[in-house]
Amino acid sequence: MVPAVHFPVDACFAMITSVHNSRIKELRKLAQRKERQAAGQLLLEGVRLIGDAWQSGQRPLLTLYEPSLIEANPGRGCLA
């Protein structure tokens, strides 16, 4: 079994205000193929890709979004 990146439950719904945030650093690593393979994870960006993954039975470990952008996006129902 491949280890997953886990974040504390109390961190749910916490606002990220810095690119130096440890979560962001871990997620940026997934831009590299070897890191994705080692973690057994991938990083999806955009409502369409996340929706496609959801429809294929995959569930996100973590979802990050910008509230002001989601309000105007017709795919915002995916976050409910």
N, CA, C and O of each residue as an XYZ file, in Angstrom:
320
protein
N       0.840     -1.179      0.000
C       0.000      0.000      0.000
C       0.885      1.242      0.000
O       1.903      1.295      0.690
N       0.490      2.223     -0.770
C       1.259      3.456     -0.916
C       0.834      4.450      0.155
O      -0.364      4.666      0.340
N       1.773      5.060      0.865
C       1.400      6.049      1.883
C       0.781      7.285      1.236
O       1.203      7.715      0.163
N      -0.194      7.830      1.882
C      -0.867      9.020      1.363
C      -0.483     10.230      2.203
O      -0.063     10.099      3.352
N      -0.634     11.397      1.616
C      -0.404     12.641      2.347
C      -1.677     12.935      3.126
O      -2.745     13.082      2.531
N      -1.579     13.021      4.429
C      -2.741     13.293      5.265
C      -2.516     14.589      6.037
O      -1.405     14.905      6.463
N      -3.602     15.317      6.199
C      -3.554     16.558      6.943
C      -4.504     16.455      8.120
O      -5.507     15.746      8.035
N      -4.214     17.145      9.219
C      -5.064     17.064     10.406
C      -6.505     17.463     10.104
O      -6.764     18.369      9.312
N      -7.438     16.763     10.757
C      -8.854     17.042     10.541
C      -9.201     18.470     10.918
O     -10.037     19.091     10.260
N      -8.581     19.007     11.959
C      -8.888     20.373     12.376
C      -8.424     21.397     11.347
O      -8.766     22.575     11.448
N      -7.652     20.961     10.363
C      -7.184     21.870      9.321
C      -8.208     22.004      8.204
O      -8.027     22.818      7.298
N      -9.285     21.218      8.251
C     -10.321     21.323      7.230
C     -10.897     22.733      7.231
O     -11.131     23.327      8.284
N     -11.112     23.237      6.065
C     -11.696     24.563      5.871
C     -10.806     25.697      6.352
O     -11.285     26.810      6.565
N      -9.527     25.431      6.523
C      -8.596     26.483      6.915
C      -8.153     27.251      5.672
O      -7.897     26.655      4.626
N      -8.066     28.535      5.787
C      -7.636     29.354      4.670
C      -6.115     29.297      4.541
O      -5.386     29.438      5.523
N      -5.662     29.092      3.327
C      -4.228     29.083      3.046
C      -3.877     30.467      2.518
O      -4.460     30.932      1.538
N      -2.927     31.118      3.168
C      -2.600     32.490      2.793
C      -1.173     32.669      2.310
O      -0.765     33.779      1.969
N      -0.404     31.573      2.279
C       0.996     31.688      1.912
C       1.423     30.536      1.006
O       0.997     29.398      1.204
N       2.262     30.827      0.014
C       2.809     29.768     -0.838
C       3.827     28.940     -0.070
O       4.263     27.899     -0.562
N       4.210     29.369      1.105
C       5.155     28.641      1.940
C       4.444     27.646      2.859
O       5.087     26.992      3.680
N       3.135     27.533      2.726
C       2.335     26.607      3.514
C       2.783     25.175      3.231
O       3.054     24.832      2.081
N       2.864     24.335      4.264
C       3.348     22.963      4.101
C       2.459     22.150      3.163
O       2.958     21.295      2.431
N       1.160     22.402      3.174
C       0.265     21.692      2.252
C       0.607     22.020      0.804
O       0.679     21.136     -0.049
N       0.813     23.283      0.548
C       1.128     23.720     -0.816
C       2.445     23.105     -1.263
O       2.575     22.675     -2.409
N       3.409     23.063     -0.377
C       4.700     22.462     -0.725
C       4.536     20.992     -1.089
O       5.121     20.531     -2.070
N       3.748     20.248     -0.313
C       3.517     18.829     -0.605
C       2.778     18.665     -1.933
O       3.106     17.777     -2.721
N       1.803     19.500     -2.178
C       1.044     19.399     -3.421
C       1.889     19.760     -4.639
O       1.738     19.158     -5.703
N       2.766     20.726     -4.486
C       3.651     21.106     -5.599
C       4.572     19.970     -6.013
O       4.948     19.861     -7.180
N       4.934     19.124     -5.055
C       5.784     17.981     -5.372
C       5.100     17.062     -6.386
O       5.766     16.409     -7.189
N       3.763     17.014     -6.343
C       3.030     16.134     -7.242
C       3.109     16.579     -8.708
O       2.621     15.874     -9.591
N       3.702     17.709     -8.968
C       3.922     18.147    -10.345
C       5.001     17.292    -11.010
O       5.084     17.229    -12.237
N       5.820     16.640    -10.198
C       6.891     15.780    -10.716
C       6.401     14.340    -10.790
O       5.823     13.813     -9.840
N       6.641     13.724    -11.924
C       6.190     12.358    -12.158
C       6.654     11.385    -11.075
O       5.867     10.574    -10.587
N       7.919     11.463    -10.704
C       8.438     10.515     -9.701
C       7.742     10.691     -8.358
O       7.534      9.716     -7.635
N       7.384     11.918     -8.023
C       6.677     12.171     -6.753
C       5.254     11.609     -6.804
O       4.771     11.042     -5.824
N       4.583     11.771     -7.958
C       3.233     11.214     -8.114
C       3.266      9.698     -7.999
O       2.417      9.098     -7.339
N       4.243      9.088     -8.640
C       4.349      7.631     -8.592
C       4.682      7.146     -7.187
O       4.129      6.147     -6.726
N       5.575      7.841     -6.512
C       5.955      7.453     -5.149
C       4.770      7.578     -4.187
O       4.590      6.743     -3.301
N       3.971      8.620     -4.370
C       2.834      8.856     -3.480
C       1.597      8.077     -3.909
O       0.679      7.880     -3.113
N       1.571      7.632     -5.163
C       0.374      6.966     -5.667
C      -0.791      7.923     -5.770
O      -1.949      7.534     -5.617
N      -0.473      9.189     -6.031
C      -1.486     10.241     -6.094
C      -1.256     11.111     -7.322
O      -0.213     11.041     -7.972
N      -2.254     11.928     -7.622
C      -2.079     12.912     -8.668
C      -2.794     14.184     -8.258
O      -3.588     14.198     -7.318
N      -2.501     15.231     -8.971
C      -3.071     16.535     -8.670
C      -3.945     16.940     -9.837
O      -3.470     17.007    -10.970
N      -5.204     17.208     -9.583
C      -6.129     17.644    -10.616
C      -6.477     19.102    -10.380
O      -6.678     19.534     -9.245
N      -6.545     19.850    -11.467
C      -6.909     21.257    -11.361
C      -8.072     21.521    -12.303
O      -8.003     21.230    -13.497
N      -9.123     22.070    -11.755
C     -10.278     22.430    -12.565
C     -11.482     21.559    -12.269
O     -11.367     20.369    -11.975
N     -12.632     22.189    -12.356
C     -13.889     21.518    -12.030
C     -14.152     20.353    -12.980
O     -14.635     19.310    -12.539
N     -13.849     20.498    -14.270
C     -14.125     19.428    -15.230
C     -13.317     18.178    -14.908
O     -13.866     17.077    -14.870
N     -12.011     18.341    -14.675
C     -11.178     17.176    -14.368
C     -11.600     16.505    -13.065
O     -11.625     15.278    -12.976
N     -11.925     17.294    -12.076
C     -12.362     16.730    -10.798
C     -13.694     16.007    -10.982
O     -13.902     14.934    -10.415
N     -14.593     16.587    -11.769
C     -15.875     15.946    -12.065
C     -15.692     14.631    -12.797
O     -16.363     13.647    -12.485
N     -14.787     14.604    -13.772
C     -14.504     13.368    -14.513
C     -13.971     12.281    -13.579
O     -14.381     11.123    -13.664
N     -13.065     12.661    -12.698
C     -12.507     11.699    -11.747
C     -13.608     11.175    -10.828
O     -13.668      9.979    -10.541
N     -14.472     12.070    -10.372
C     -15.569     11.695     -9.476
C     -16.485     10.691    -10.173
O     -16.890      9.694     -9.575
N     -16.807     10.958    -11.431
C     -17.698     10.066    -12.178
C     -17.073      8.691    -12.402
O     -17.792      7.705    -12.564
N     -15.752      8.618    -12.414
C     -15.088      7.329    -12.597
C     -14.890      6.595    -11.266
O     -14.275      5.529    -11.225
N     -15.413      7.169    -10.184
C     -15.347      6.506     -8.891
C     -14.200      6.940     -7.997
O     -14.049      6.399     -6.902
N     -13.398      7.884     -8.418
C     -12.277      8.370     -7.605
C     -12.764      9.475     -6.678
O     -13.613     10.284     -7.052
N     -12.225      9.502     -5.478
C     -12.596     10.525     -4.510
C     -11.346     11.268     -4.062
O     -10.315     10.647     -3.804
N     -11.428     12.595     -3.966
C     -10.251     13.383     -3.572
C      -9.897     13.194     -2.103
O     -10.769     13.020     -1.252
N      -8.601     13.233     -1.827
C      -8.131     13.249     -0.447
C      -8.232     14.660      0.114
O      -8.442     14.863      1.310
N      -8.077     15.628     -0.781
C      -8.051     17.031     -0.379
C      -8.568     17.867     -1.534
O      -8.231     17.608     -2.689
N      -9.376     18.859     -1.237
C      -9.877     19.781     -2.255
C      -9.546     21.197     -1.822
O      -9.864     21.606     -0.705
N      -8.916     21.931     -2.698
C      -8.599     23.336     -2.451
C      -9.355     24.172     -3.482
O      -9.446     23.791     -4.649
N      -9.885     25.290     -3.060
C     -10.587     26.152     -3.992
C     -10.582     27.597     -3.510
O     -10.379     27.884     -2.330
N     -10.812     28.492     -4.459
C     -10.913     29.922     -4.177
C     -12.405     30.250     -4.140
O     -13.063     30.198     -5.179
N     -12.955     30.586     -2.971
C     -14.401     30.811     -2.856
C     -14.971     31.808     -3.859
O     -16.050     31.573     -4.402
N     -14.290     32.895     -4.115
C     -14.837     33.898     -5.032
C     -14.919     33.384     -6.465
O     -15.787     33.815     -7.224
N     -14.034     32.472     -6.845
C     -14.077     31.904     -8.194
C     -15.127     30.807     -8.306
O     -15.754     30.651     -9.354
N     -15.320     30.058     -7.250
C     -16.302     28.966     -7.262
C     -17.712     29.506     -7.375
O     -18.552     28.886     -8.028
N     -17.998     30.641     -6.760
C     -19.350     31.194     -6.791
C     -19.837     31.435     -8.204
O     -21.030     31.302     -8.477
N     -18.936     31.787     -9.109
C     -19.306     32.095    -10.495
C     -19.210     30.879    -11.402
O     -19.559     30.978    -12.578
N     -18.751     29.734    -10.903
C     -18.525     28.562    -11.738
C     -19.733     27.649    -11.712
O     -20.212     27.289    -10.636
N     -20.246     27.261    -12.898
C     -21.410     26.382    -12.928
C     -21.146     24.995    -12.330
O     -22.095     24.279    -12.009
N     -19.895     24.609    -12.177
C     -19.560     23.314    -11.615
C     -19.462     23.323    -10.098
O     -19.031     22.335     -9.504
N     -19.849     24.404     -9.470
C     -19.693     24.531     -8.018
C     -20.467     23.475     -7.247
O     -20.155     23.228     -6.082
N     -21.459     22.848     -7.849
C     -22.220     21.798     -7.183
C     -21.349     20.603     -6.828
O     -21.708     19.817     -5.951
N     -20.210     20.455     -7.497
C     -19.306     19.343     -7.201
C     -18.733     19.442     -5.800
O     -18.310     18.432     -5.238
N     -18.711     20.625     -5.227
C     -18.119     20.821     -3.901
C     -19.120     20.588     -2.782
O     -18.744     20.523     -1.611
N     -20.374     20.465     -3.132
C     -21.410     20.311     -2.098
C     -21.369     18.931     -1.472
O     -22.170     18.631     -0.586
